[in-house]
Amino acid sequence: MATIPSLPQIPRRSLVDSTIDLIRTQIESGQWKIGARIPKEAELAEMLQVGRNTVREAVRVLSHAKVLEVRQGDGTYVRLNVDPAEIMRRVTHASLRDHFELRALLETEAARRAAARRSDDDLPRLDALLDARGERPQDGDLAGFIERDIAFHIAVAQCGDNAALAELYRYFALSLHSSTSAALADRALPEPDLAAHRRLVDAIRDRDEPGAAEAARAIIGPILDALGSVEIPASSDS
């Protein structure tokens, strides 16, 4: 009888979470490729030195995430070599500076595309959302202000007529709501004022692509400077 190989020992934490991590590592490293059938439940349990119920729950979680596909009577197959939820978790746990650098890159390109592709109907919506956003409150409803700010920037991304970019930005902005709140709660970090955002809308209105990109960089730039970030390069046309 062939000897079943062992995988790295599971750390002392949730057995299900650790099992998920080890299965995910096998997939991300290319040991188990897309379309491949992974070892059976009993084999996995022996390889990982855990119970079959633990393996079953880990497979269920990864199947729900569309990383694995369970085919009744056949086996479990690799469907994706990345776990979207895990990728977002890693992004969420990145540094505050990294968050704002990524935000700058997304918003700069979103602004450029908005200036190039916006419709006449987009302009009243941007004006209304910016009016609703207003200035950062000195006291009071900071959470509401952040939500209004996010709604405005999502609308800018949507003006670019690129569903993938708009959805990526929306997901990113909403998922990192807590880090944005932490940044704005720190009074040492500058918050771009309403005038800076007006310049962005004006550039989009004028279909000024370089101007819109520069206005977007100017909104995030002071925060990046305060966080000790490197300069954000201009985005390239595509």
N, C-alpha and C positions, 0 to 999 in steps of 0.2 A: 504493500500500500504506500502510495506516494506521501511524503511528508509535506504537510501544509506549511508554507512559510509564515513567519511571524512579522507583524508590523510593529512600529515603535510602541513602547508601553504608554498607556493612557495616563495623563497627569491626574493628580488628585483634585478633581472638580466634578461637575455634573457628568456622569457617564454618557448620557445621551449627547450632550454638547461636545464632549471630547470625541465621541465616536463620529459625530457629524464632521468635526474638524479633520479627523484622520481620513475619512472617506473623501472629503473634499480635497485634501492634499493629494491623494492618489490620482484624482481626476485632473486637478490643476497642473500637476507635474507631468501629465501625459502618460502615466503608468496605465491608467484606464482611459482609453480614447473614446471620443464620441461614436456612438453606435455599438460599442463593445458591451458585452454582458458581464456584469460584475460577479464575483463569487456568490454562491448561494448563501442563504441566511445562516445555516449551520456552519459553513466554512468561515464566513465573516466573524461569527461569534468566537470561533476558535482562534482565528488570526488575531483578533483584537482583545481576546481574553475577557469578554463580557458576555452577558446573557443574551439569549436570542430575542427577548422582549426589548432589550436596549437597542439591538441592531434593527429590529422591526420599527421602532419609533424613529430612529435616525433616518432610515430609508423613507418613512412616511413624510418626515419633514422635508427632506431633499426632493421627494416626488412632488410635494406641494409647491416647492420653489421651481419646479420644472427642470431641475438638474438631473434627476433620475426619472425613468419611466418604468413602472411596474406592469408587465404583461402577464396576466393571469395564465398559469399553466405553462409559461415559457421561461420567465426569469425577469431580472431587473437590468435595464440598459441605461447607459450614459446618454443623456439627451443634450446637455450643455456642459462646456468645460469651464464655465464661470457661474458663480451663484450671485445673481443680481443683488439679493438682500445682503450677502456678505460683503460685496464690493461697496455698497452704500454704507454698511457698518464701518468699514475701514476708512471711508471718506469722512464719516461723522467723527471718528476718533483722531483725525489728523489735526494738526495745530491750527490755531486761529488764523495765523498768517497764511497758511496753505489754503484755508477756506476762502479768504478774501482775494488771494491771488487767482484762484479758480473762478471766483465770482467776477473778477475784473476781466479775465479772458472771455468768459461767456457773455458778459454784458457789452463788452467792446464789439464783439462780432455781431451780437444781436442788434446793437444800435446801428451799425453799418448797414446791415440788411434791412432794418426798418426804414432807414432813409431811402434805400434803393427801391423798396417794394411796397411801401405803405399805400393804402387807399385813402381817398378823401374822407371816407366814413371813419377811419381810424383816428383822425385828428381830434374830433370832439370828445371821443372816449378818453384819449390821452389827457386832454385838458381837464376833463371832469375828474379823472383819477388823481391827477396831480393836485388839483384844488382840494380834493378830499384829503390827500396826504398832508398837505400843509407843511409847516415847520415842525421840527422836533419839539415836543412839549417840555418845558422846563420842570413841570410837575404834572402828575396825573397819569393819564392813560398811555404809558409807553408801549404796552403790548398792542393796543389798538393802532398806534402809530406805525409799529413794525409791520402789522398786517396790511395797512394801507400802502406802505412803502413797497412791500412785496407785490401787492396787486398791481401797482403802477409798473414795476419792472417786468412782471410777467406780461403785461399788456404790450410793452415795448418789444419783447421777444416775439409775441404773437403777430406783430405788425410785419415781421420779416418774411411771412408766408413760407416758413420752413417748419413743418410740424415736428420734425425730430428735434431741432434746436429748441423750439418753444416748449416741448414736453420735457426735454432734459433740463432746461432752466427751471421750469415750474417744479419739477421733482426735487431738484437741487435746493432751490430756495425754500420750499416748504419743509424739506427734511432737515435743513440746517437752521431752522427757526431759532433753536435754543442758543446756538453760537452767535447769531446776530443779536439776540437779546442780551447776551453776556457782553458783547462788544459795546453796544449802545448804553448799557448800564454803567460802563466804565467811562466816567466823565473825562478821563485823560485822552480818550480817542475822539478825534474830530468827527462830526457828522455833517456831511455836505448839506448846504442849505437849500432852500427852495429855488433860489436864483440859479444854482448850479444845475438843478433838474430842469428848470425852464430853458436853459441853453441847450440841453439835450433835445427837448421837444421842438424848439425852434429849428434846430439843425435837421431833425426828421421832417418837419413841415417844409423846409426849403430843399429837401432831397439832397442835402449836403452830406455825403457819405464820410469823407474825412473829418468833417466837423462833428458829426454825430459820434464817430469813434473817439475823437479827442475829448468830447464832452463826457462820454461814458468813462474814459480813463481818469478824467479830472474828478469825477465823483468818488471813485475808489482810491485814487492816488494818495490823498492825505492820510487815509487810514493805513495804507500799506507803509507809508513813510513812518508813521507813528509806531508801527509794529516792527520796523527795522527791515522791511522787505527790499528785495532787489527791484529795479525798475521793470515795469511791465512793457514789453515791446508792442509796437503797433501790430494789429492783426493784418493778415494779408488778404487780398481779394482772392476769390475763388470762382 
